[in-house]
Amino acid sequence: MNNKLFIALDVDGVLNSNQDHLKLAELQQTKDILGMVEALQNEIKFSKTTKGGLCYGNLVNRHQLKLLNDFINKMIQQDYDVHIVGISSWFSTNPNDIMLLNCDRKELYEYFEFHPSVTFHCAKYTIGLSHKRLESFISYIEHCEPVVNDHDNTDKSNIICLYLDDLRHDNIELFNQQLSNFKNRNPNIQWLYPKITERFGLQKDDLNVNV
């Protein structure tokens, strides 16, 4: 058996929420940066710039990050091979972007606290259109797991796709058509697309997976 879990991971609106940004905005008005960081250290984790400083515009909620990693670690313990496809602009490979984790894999794993056995892949499309993000995710799955397309395969492995993205507002018809085509090609895959909103971000119920 070769169980696999593929996770499409957006960050803004998933591993953080409007509530985090509101707290940050309120504290920024004091213009006490060190005090702001200290006040939020138990709730928010800031990324770093390529120069090593904190990047105050890019953050994750520690509780939501722990939710994700507890889920990933549970799946690993249940013998799932976990792949994460970064569909967020956080994972852009544009050389003009300044986040350290864009160019330093060790920093990326440490920042997101990924288990070392997790395979991470940057999507080809990480900015903008939701259907292009989906296209990148599907392309990765079908490239690295060709057995997915083999309907006559007798292997009883479980393959799960978990799509964590709050972006649903553009080209929804094209998105739904691409998703429908993927499901038709791969009827044995369990596909999960929880309704995450930027207002609240990732919730525990979003990670309910039948294994």
Accessible surface in RSA format (square Angstrom, percent):
REM  Atomic radii and reference values for relative SASA: ProtOr
REM  Chains: A
REM  Algorithm: Lee & Richards
REM  Probe-radius: 1.40
REM  Slices: 20
REM RES _ NUM      All-atoms   Total-Side   Main-Chain    Non-polar    All polar
REM                ABS   REL    ABS   REL    ABS   REL    ABS   REL    ABS   REL
RES MET A   1   163.22  84.5  82.83  54.8  80.39 191.4  67.93  57.8  95.29 126.2
RES ASN A   2    73.71  50.8  69.75  67.4   3.96   9.5  23.53  56.6  50.18  48.5
RES ASN A   3    13.26   9.1  11.20  10.8   2.06   5.0   0.00   0.0  13.26  12.8
RES LYS A   4    19.70   9.6  19.70  12.1   0.00   0.0   4.20   3.8  15.50  16.5
RES LEU A   5     0.00   0.0   0.00   0.0   0.00   0.0   0.00   0.0   0.00   0.0
RES PHE A   6     0.00   0.0   0.00   0.0   0.00   0.0   0.00   0.0   0.00   0.0
RES ILE A   7     0.12   0.1   0.12   0.1   0.00   0.0   0.12   0.1   0.00   0.0
RES ALA A   8     0.00   0.0   0.00   0.0   0.00   0.0   0.00   0.0   0.00   0.0
RES LEU A   9     0.07   0.0   0.07   0.0   0.00   0.0   0.07   0.0   0.00   0.0
RES ASP A  10     6.15   4.3   6.15   6.1   0.00   0.0   0.00   0.0   6.15   6.1
RES VAL A  11     0.00   0.0   0.00   0.0   0.00   0.0   0.00   0.0   0.00   0.0
RES ASP A  12    59.68  41.8  55.88  55.6   3.80   9.0  31.49  74.1  28.18  28.1
RES GLY A  13     4.28   5.3   0.00   N/A   4.28   5.3   1.78   4.9   2.50   5.6
RES VAL A  14     0.00   0.0   0.00   0.0   0.00   0.0   0.00   0.0   0.00   0.0
RES LEU A  15     0.00   0.0   0.00   0.0   0.00   0.0   0.00   0.0   0.00   0.0
RES ASN A  16     1.47   1.0   1.47   1.4   0.00   0.0   0.00   0.0   1.47   1.4
RES SER A  17     7.37   6.2   5.73   7.7   1.63   3.8   1.63   3.5   5.73   8.0
RES ASN A  18    61.62  42.5  60.33  58.3   1.30   3.1  13.94  33.5  47.69  46.1
RES GLN A  19    84.35  47.2  82.22  60.1   2.12   5.1  32.35  68.9  51.99  39.4
RES ASP A  20     3.73   2.6   3.73   3.7   0.00   0.0   0.00   0.0   3.73   3.7
RES HIS A  21    68.52  37.4  64.61  44.9   3.90  10.0  47.55  49.0  20.97  24.4
RES LEU A  22   111.91  62.3 111.60  79.8   0.32   0.8 111.81  78.5   0.11   0.3
RES LYS A  23    87.52  42.7  85.90  52.7   1.62   3.9  55.56  50.0  31.96  34.0
RES LEU A  24     9.56   5.3   9.56   6.8   0.00   0.0   9.56   6.7   0.00   0.0
RES ALA A  25    46.09  42.4  42.74  66.0   3.35   7.6  43.88  61.8   2.21   5.9
RES GLU A  26   117.03  67.2 109.04  82.5   7.99  19.0  38.39  74.3  78.65  64.2
RES LEU A  27    51.08  28.4  50.74  36.3   0.33   0.8  50.93  35.8   0.15   0.4
RES GLN A  28    75.96  42.5  65.97  48.2   9.99  23.8  18.63  39.6  57.34  43.5
RES GLN A  29   143.63  80.3 118.39  86.5  25.24  60.1  42.64  90.8 100.99  76.6
RES THR A  30    87.18  62.0  57.30  58.1  29.88  71.2  63.22  84.9  23.96  36.2
RES LYS A  31   175.26  85.5 147.89  90.7  27.38  65.2 103.01  92.7  72.26  77.0
RES ASP A  32    77.71  54.4  71.79  71.5   5.92  14.0  26.75  63.0  50.96  50.8
RES ILE A  33    69.62  39.6  66.08  49.2   3.54   8.5  66.11  47.6   3.51   9.5
RES LEU A  34   148.92  82.9 144.04 103.1   4.87  12.2 144.20 101.3   4.72  12.7
RES GLY A  35    23.96  29.5   0.00   N/A  23.96  29.5  19.73  54.1   4.23   9.5
RES MET A  36     2.79   1.4   0.44   0.3   2.35   5.6   1.59   1.4   1.20   1.6
RES VAL A  37    33.31  21.9  33.31  30.2   0.00   0.0  33.31  28.9   0.00   0.0
RES GLU A  38   118.71  68.2 110.05  83.3   8.66  20.6  31.98  61.8  86.73  70.8
RES ALA A  39    61.13  56.2  28.36  43.8  32.77  74.5  40.21  56.6  20.93  55.4
RES LEU A  40     5.70   3.2   5.69   4.1   0.01   0.0   5.70   4.0   0.00   0.0
RES GLN A  41    93.54  52.3  86.73  63.4   6.80  16.2  17.50  37.2  76.04  57.7
RES ASN A  42   127.98  88.3 105.67 102.1  22.32  53.7  29.44  70.9  98.54  95.2
RES GLU A  43    64.56  37.1  60.37  45.7   4.19  10.0  30.97  59.9  33.58  27.4
RES ILE A  44     2.28   1.3   0.06   0.0   2.22   5.4   0.06   0.0   2.22   6.0
RES LYS A  45    34.89  17.0  34.08  20.9   0.81   1.9  27.02  24.3   7.88   8.4
RES PHE A  46    17.82   8.9   6.01   3.7  11.81  30.7   6.01   3.6  11.81  33.8
RES SER A  47     0.17   0.1   0.01   0.0   0.15   0.4   0.17   0.4   0.00   0.0
RES LYS A  48    85.78  41.8  83.76  51.4   2.02   4.8  31.60  28.4  54.18  57.7
RES THR A  49    24.39  17.4  24.39  24.7   0.00   0.0  20.93  28.1   3.46   5.2
RES THR A  50    69.02  49.1  44.02  44.6  25.00  59.6  28.18  37.8  40.84  61.7
RES LYS A  51   201.01  98.1 162.46  99.7  38.56  91.8 114.14 102.7  86.87  92.5
RES GLY A  52    44.11  54.4   0.00   N/A  44.11  54.4  25.10  68.9  19.02  42.6
RES GLY A  53    37.23  45.9   0.00   N/A  37.23  45.9  35.14  96.4   2.08   4.7
RES LEU A  54    68.43  38.1  50.95  36.4  17.48  44.0  50.95  35.8  17.48  47.0
RES CYS A  55    13.25  10.0  10.19  11.4   3.06   7.2   3.06   7.8  10.19  11.0
RES TYR A  56    66.77  31.2  62.43  35.5   4.34  11.3  44.90  33.7  21.87  27.0
RES GLY A  57    56.64  69.8   0.00   N/A  56.64  69.8  34.92  95.8  21.72  48.6
RES ASN A  58    35.32  24.4  35.15  34.0   0.18   0.4   0.18   0.4  35.15  34.0
RES LEU A  59     0.24   0.1   0.00   0.0   0.24   0.6   0.00   0.0   0.24   0.6
RES VAL A  60     0.00   0.0   0.00   0.0   0.00   0.0   0.00   0.0   0.00   0.0
RES ASN A  61    24.89  17.2  24.89  24.1   0.00   0.0   0.00   0.0  24.89  24.1
RES ARG A  62    90.85  38.1  85.97  43.8   4.88  11.6  30.89  42.2  59.97  36.3
RES HIS A  63   121.79  66.6 113.46  78.9   8.33  21.3  82.50  85.0  39.29  45.7
RES GLN A  64     9.67   5.4   9.67   7.1   0.00   0.0   2.64   5.6   7.03   5.3
RES LEU A  65     1.72   1.0   1.72   1.2   0.00   0.0   1.72   1.2   0.00   0.0
RES LYS A  66   125.18  61.1 122.93  75.4   2.25   5.4  93.70  84.3  31.48  33.5
RES LEU A  67    27.62  15.4  25.65  18.3   1.98   5.0  25.65  18.0   1.98   5.3
RES LEU A  68     0.03   0.0   0.03   0.0   0.00   0.0   0.03   0.0   0.00   0.0
RES ASN A  69     8.83   6.1   8.83   8.5   0.00   0.0   8.68  20.9   0.15   0.1
RES ASP A  70    68.35  47.9  60.10  59.8   8.25  19.5  27.40  64.5  40.94  40.8
RES PHE A  71     9.90   5.0   5.10   3.2   4.79  12.5   9.28   5.6   0.61   1.8
RES ILE A  72     0.03   0.0   0.03   0.0   0.00   0.0   0.03   0.0   0.00   0.0
RES ASN A  73    50.29  34.7  49.60  47.9   0.68   1.6  13.86  33.4  36.43  35.2
RES LYS A  74    93.90  45.8  92.46  56.7   1.44   3.4  52.81  47.5  41.09  43.8
RES MET A  75     0.92   0.5   0.92   0.6   0.00   0.0   0.00   0.0   0.92   1.2
RES ILE A  76    36.10  20.5  28.82  21.5   7.28  17.5  28.82  20.8   7.28  19.8
RES GLN A  77   145.64  81.4 113.13  82.7  32.51  77.4  44.12  93.9 101.52  77.0
RES GLN A  78    71.98  40.2  56.83  41.5  15.14  36.1  34.30  73.0  37.67  28.6
RES ASP A  79   116.22  81.4  98.13  97.7  18.09  42.8  30.13  70.9  86.09  85.9
RES TYR A  80    11.82   5.5   4.46   2.5   7.37  19.2   4.84   3.6   6.99   8.6
RES ASP A  81    51.58  36.1  42.89  42.7   8.69  20.6  22.15  52.1  29.43  29.4
RES VAL A  82     2.67   1.8   0.13   0.1   2.53   6.1   0.13   0.1   2.53   6.9
RES HIS A  83    16.54   9.0  16.54  11.5   0.00   0.0  16.50  17.0   0.04   0.0
RES ILE A  84     0.27   0.2   0.06   0.0   0.21   0.5   0.06   0.0   0.21   0.6
RES VAL A  85     0.00   0.0   0.00   0.0   0.00   0.0   0.00   0.0   0.00   0.0
RES GLY A  86     0.00   0.0   0.00   N/A   0.00   0.0   0.00   0.0   0.00   0.0
RES ILE A  87     0.00   0.0   0.00   0.0   0.00   0.0   0.00   0.0   0.00   0.0
RES SER A  88     1.24   1.1   1.24   1.7   0.00   0.0   0.00   0.0   1.24   1.7
RES SER A  89    48.73  41.2  42.10  56.2   6.63  15.3  18.90  40.3  29.83  41.8
RES TRP A  90     2.34   0.9   1.62   0.8   0.72   1.7   2.34   1.2   0.00   0.0
RES PHE A  91     2.34   1.2   0.00   0.0   2.34   6.1   1.17   0.7   1.16   3.3
RES SER A  92     7.89   6.7   5.83   7.8   2.06   4.7   2.19   4.7   5.69   8.0
RES THR A  93   105.38  75.0  81.34  82.5  24.04  57.3  50.94  68.4  54.44  82.3
RES ASN A  94    68.60  47.3  57.54  55.6  11.05  26.6  14.95  36.0  53.65  51.9
RES PRO A  95   128.50  93.7  92.33  84.2  36.17 131.5 104.66  86.4  23.83 148.1
RES ASN A  96   126.48  87.2 102.92  99.5  23.56  56.7  29.88  71.9  96.60  93.4
RES ASP A  97    54.58  38.2  41.43  41.2  13.15  31.1  11.67  27.5  42.91  42.8
RES ILE A  98    99.24  56.5  96.72  72.1   2.52   6.1  97.18  70.0   2.06   5.6
RES MET A  99    13.31   6.9  12.70   8.4   0.62   1.5  12.70  10.8   0.62   0.8
RES LEU A 100    37.69  21.0  37.69  27.0   0.00   0.0  37.69  26.5   0.00   0.0
RES LEU A 101     4.97   2.8   1.69   1.2   3.28   8.3   1.69   1.2   3.28   8.8
RES ASN A 102    34.26  23.6   7.99   7.7  26.28  63.3  10.79  26.0  23.47  22.7
RES CYS A 103    95.68  72.4  55.86  62.3  39.82  93.6  45.61 115.6  50.06  54.0
RES ASP A 104    52.55  36.8  47.60  47.4   4.95  11.7  10.23  24.1  42.32  42.2
RES ARG A 105   133.14  55.9 122.20  62.3  10.94  26.1  67.09  91.7  66.06  40.0
RES LYS A 106   145.45  71.0 134.55  82.6  10.90  26.0 110.79  99.7  34.66  36.9
RES GLU A 107    25.27  14.5  23.80  18.0   1.47   3.5   3.00   5.8  22.27  18.2
RES LEU A 108     7.47   4.2   7.47   5.3   0.00   0.0   7.47   5.2   0.00   0.0
RES TYR A 109    37.19  17.4  35.32  20.1   1.87   4.9  31.62  23.8   5.57   6.9
RES GLU A 110    93.25  53.5  78.42  59.3  14.82  35.3  44.40  85.9  48.84  39.9
RES TYR A 111     9.38   4.4   5.35   3.0   4.03  10.5   9.23   6.9   0.15   0.2
RES PHE A 112     0.00   0.0   0.00   0.0   0.00   0.0   0.00   0.0   0.00   0.0
RES GLU A 113    87.40  50.2  68.29  51.7  19.10  45.5  33.12  64.1  54.28  44.3
RES PHE A 114    10.99   5.5   0.00   0.0  10.99  28.6   0.00   0.0  10.99  31.5
RES HIS A 115    63.74  34.8  58.05  40.3   5.69  14.6  39.00  40.2  24.73  28.8
RES PRO A 116   117.77  85.8  91.91  83.8  25.85  94.0  95.40  78.8  22.37 139.0
RES SER A 117    64.02  54.1  39.28  52.4  24.74  57.0  47.27 100.7  16.75  23.5
RES VAL A 118     5.22   3.4   0.00   0.0   5.22  12.6   0.17   0.1   5.05  13.7
RES THR A 119    54.67  38.9  50.77  51.5   3.90   9.3  33.48  45.0  21.19  32.0
RES PHE A 120    10.01   5.0   1.77   1.1   8.24  21.4   1.77   1.1   8.24  23.6
RES HIS A 121    71.43  39.0  68.07  47.3   3.36   8.6  41.95  43.2  29.48  34.3
RES CYS A 122    42.71  32.3  31.00  34.6  11.71  27.5  11.08  28.1  31.63  34.1
RES ALA A 123     7.50   6.9   0.00   0.0   7.50  17.1   0.35   0.5   7.15  18.9
RES LYS A 124   166.84  81.4 131.44  80.6  35.40  84.3  90.18  81.2  76.67  81.7
RES TYR A 125    70.92  33.1  68.23  38.8   2.69   7.0  47.30  35.5  23.62  29.1
RES THR A 126    11.73   8.3   8.80   8.9   2.92   7.0   1.90   2.6   9.83  14.9
RES ILE A 127   117.46  66.8  98.36  73.3  19.09  46.0  98.98  71.3  18.48  50.1
RES GLY A 128    41.10  50.7   0.00   N/A  41.10  50.7  34.86  95.7   6.24  14.0
RES LEU A 129    79.91  44.5  79.06  56.6   0.86   2.1  79.23  55.6   0.69   1.8
RES SER A 130     0.62   0.5   0.62   0.8   0.00   0.0   0.35   0.8   0.26   0.4
RES HIS A 131    15.04   8.2  15.04  10.5   0.00   0.0   5.01   5.2  10.03  11.7
RES LYS A 132    49.74  24.3  49.74  30.5   0.00   0.0  20.55  18.5  29.19  31.1
RES ARG A 133    18.20   7.6  18.20   9.3   0.00   0.0   0.24   0.3  17.96  10.9
RES LEU A 134     0.00   0.0   0.00   0.0   0.00   0.0   0.00   0.0   0.00   0.0
RES GLU A 135    64.92  37.3  61.22  46.3   3.70   8.8  28.47  55.1  36.45  29.8
RES SER A 136     8.74   7.4   0.79   1.1   7.95  18.3   5.65  12.0   3.09   4.3
RES PHE A 137     0.00   0.0   0.00   0.0   0.00   0.0   0.00   0.0   0.00   0.0
RES ILE A 138    13.09   7.4  13.09   9.8   0.00   0.0  13.09   9.4   0.00   0.0
RES SER A 139    67.09  56.7  57.51  76.7   9.58  22.1  28.58  60.9  38.51  54.0
RES TYR A 140    25.98  12.1  20.59  11.7   5.39  14.0  21.13  15.9   4.85   6.0
RES ILE A 141     0.00   0.0   0.00   0.0   0.00   0.0   0.00   0.0   0.00   0.0
RES GLU A 142    38.06  21.9  28.67  21.7   9.39  22.4  10.42  20.1  27.65  22.6
RES HIS A 143   149.66  81.8 128.80  89.5  20.86  53.4  83.87  86.4  65.80  76.6
RES CYS A 144    44.92  34.0  18.57  20.7  26.35  61.9  24.57  62.2  20.36  21.9
RES GLU A 145    15.37   8.8  15.37  11.6   0.00   0.0   0.21   0.4  15.16  12.4
RES PRO A 146    92.40  67.3  85.77  78.2   6.63  24.1  86.14  71.1   6.26  38.9
RES VAL A 147    51.23  33.7  40.88  37.0  10.34  24.9  45.92  39.9   5.31  14.4
RES VAL A 148    13.10   8.6   0.23   0.2  12.87  31.0   4.01   3.5   9.09  24.7
RES ASN A 149    67.60  46.6  49.07  47.4  18.54  44.6  27.40  65.9  40.21  38.9
RES ASP A 150    70.88  49.6  59.12  58.8  11.76  27.8  21.28  50.1  49.59  49.5
RES HIS A 151   101.18  55.3  76.17  52.9  25.01  64.0  51.38  52.9  49.81  58.0
RES ASP A 152   129.23  90.5 107.80 107.3  21.43  50.7  35.69  84.0  93.54  93.3
RES ASN A 153    58.14  40.1  33.93  32.8  24.21  58.3   7.75  18.6  50.39  48.7
RES THR A 154   115.76  82.3 104.01 105.4  11.75  28.0  73.42  98.6  42.34  64.0
RES ASP A 155    65.36  45.8  40.73  40.5  24.64  58.3  25.25  59.4  40.12  40.0
RES LYS A 156   163.06  79.5 149.61  91.8  13.45  32.0  99.56  89.6  63.50  67.6
RES SER A 157    26.38  22.3   6.90   9.2  19.48  44.9   6.90  14.7  19.48  27.3
RES ASN A 158    64.18  44.3  61.10  59.0   3.08   7.4  10.35  24.9  53.83  52.0
RES ILE A 159    20.29  11.5  17.06  12.7   3.22   7.8  17.06  12.3   3.22   8.8
RES ILE A 160     1.01   0.6   1.01   0.8   0.00   0.0   1.01   0.7   0.00   0.0
RES CYS A 161     0.00   0.0   0.00   0.0   0.00   0.0   0.00   0.0   0.00   0.0
RES LEU A 162     0.15   0.1   0.15   0.1   0.00   0.0   0.15   0.1   0.00   0.0
RES TYR A 163     0.30   0.1   0.30   0.2   0.00   0.0   0.26   0.2   0.05   0.1
RES LEU A 164     0.00   0.0   0.00   0.0   0.00   0.0   0.00   0.0   0.00   0.0
RES ASP A 165     0.15   0.1   0.15   0.1   0.00   0.0   0.00   0.0   0.15   0.1
RES ASP A 166    25.02  17.5  17.94  17.9   7.07  16.7   0.46   1.1  24.55  24.5
RES LEU A 167    45.94  25.6  44.02  31.5   1.92   4.8  45.60  32.0   0.34   0.9
RES ARG A 168    62.78  26.4  54.41  27.7   8.37  19.9  33.98  46.4  28.80  17.5
RES HIS A 169   163.63  89.4 127.48  88.6  36.15  92.5  92.30  95.1  71.33  83.0
RES ASP A 170    36.33  25.4  31.85  31.7   4.47  10.6  30.77  72.4   5.56   5.5
RES ASN A 171    71.31  49.2  48.41  46.8  22.90  55.1  12.38  29.8  58.94  57.0
RES ILE A 172    80.13  45.6  78.10  58.2   2.03   4.9  78.10  56.2   2.03   5.5
RES GLU A 173   147.30  84.6 138.93 105.1   8.37  19.9  54.82 106.0  92.48  75.5
RES LEU A 174    80.73  45.0  75.17  53.8   5.56  14.0  78.53  55.1   2.20   5.9
RES PHE A 175     3.74   1.9   3.74   2.3   0.00   0.0   3.74   2.3   0.00   0.0
RES ASN A 176    77.40  53.4  72.51  70.1   4.90  11.8  25.08  60.3  52.33  50.6
RES GLN A 177    97.66  54.6  94.29  68.9   3.37   8.0  35.70  76.0  61.96  47.0
RES GLN A 178    37.16  20.8  33.90  24.8   3.26   7.8  18.90  40.2  18.26  13.8
RES LEU A 179    17.51   9.8  17.51  12.5   0.00   0.0  17.51  12.3   0.00   0.0
RES SER A 180    48.91  41.3  44.31  59.1   4.61  10.6  23.81  50.7  25.11  35.2
RES ASN A 181    59.36  40.9  57.53  55.6   1.83   4.4  10.93  26.3  48.43  46.8
RES PHE A 182     0.83   0.4   0.83   0.5   0.00   0.0   0.83   0.5   0.00   0.0
RES LYS A 183    92.77  45.3  88.34  54.2   4.43  10.5  45.91  41.3  46.86  49.9
RES ASN A 184   105.01  72.4  86.81  83.9  18.21  43.8  27.96  67.3  77.06  74.5
RES ARG A 185   100.25  42.1  94.98  48.4   5.28  12.6  62.54  85.5  37.72  22.9
RES ASN A 186     3.30   2.3   0.24   0.2   3.06   7.4   1.26   3.0   2.03   2.0
RES PRO A 187    83.25  60.7  51.86  47.3  31.39 114.1  57.84  47.8  25.41 157.9
RES ASN A 188   127.31  87.8  98.65  95.3  28.66  69.0  38.39  92.4  88.92  85.9
RES ILE A 189    22.80  13.0   5.17   3.9  17.63  42.5   5.50   4.0  17.29  46.9
RES GLN A 190    52.25  29.2  45.16  33.0   7.09  16.9  35.35  75.2  16.90  12.8
RES TRP A 191    31.24  12.5   8.55   4.1  22.69  53.3   8.40   4.5  22.84  37.1
RES LEU A 192    44.24  24.6  42.48  30.4   1.76   4.4  44.24  31.1   0.00   0.0
RES TYR A 193    44.30  20.7  22.03  12.5  22.27  57.9  21.18  15.9  23.12  28.5
RES PRO A 194    22.23  16.2   9.63   8.8  12.60  45.8  21.87  18.1   0.36   2.2
RES LYS A 195   176.01  85.9 154.08  94.5  21.93  52.2  96.56  86.9  79.46  84.6
RES ILE A 196     4.32   2.5   0.00   0.0   4.32  10.4   1.92   1.4   2.40   6.5
RES THR A 197    70.36  50.0  65.11  66.0   5.25  12.5  64.43  86.5   5.94   9.0
RES GLU A 198    97.87  56.2  95.99  72.6   1.88   4.5  20.01  38.7  77.86  63.6
RES ARG A 199   153.81  64.6 153.78  78.4   0.03   0.1  40.96  56.0 112.85  68.4
RES PHE A 200    94.21  47.1  91.09  56.4   3.12   8.1  91.09  55.2   3.12   8.9
RES GLY A 201     1.76   2.2   0.00   N/A   1.76   2.2   0.00   0.0   1.76   3.9
RES LEU A 202     0.25   0.1   0.00   0.0   0.25   0.6   0.00   0.0   0.25   0.7
RES GLN A 203    86.02  48.1  85.31  62.4   0.71   1.7  34.19  72.8  51.83  39.3
RES LYS A 204   154.12  75.2 148.85  91.3   5.27  12.6  91.86  82.7  62.26  66.3
RES ASP A 205   111.34  78.0  98.36  97.9  12.98  30.7  27.29  64.2  84.05  83.8
RES ASP A 206    23.25  16.3  17.11  17.0   6.14  14.5   1.70   4.0  21.56  21.5
RES LEU A 207    11.55   6.4   7.84   5.6   3.71   9.3   7.84   5.5   3.71  10.0
RES ASN A 208   103.28  71.2  85.95  83.1  17.33  41.7  32.28  77.7  71.00  68.6
RES VAL A 209    21.88  14.4   0.69   0.6  21.19  51.1   1.08   0.9  20.80  56.4
RES ASN A 210   126.68  87.4 117.32 113.4   9.35  22.5  31.34  75.4  95.34  92.1
RES VAL A 211    93.21  61.3  30.17  27.3  63.04 151.9  53.03  46.1  40.19 109.0
END  Absolute sums over single chains surface
CHAIN  1 A    11169.4       9248.8       1920.6       5829.7       5339.7
END  Absolute sums over all chains
TOTAL         11169.4       9248.8       1920.6       5829.7       5339.7
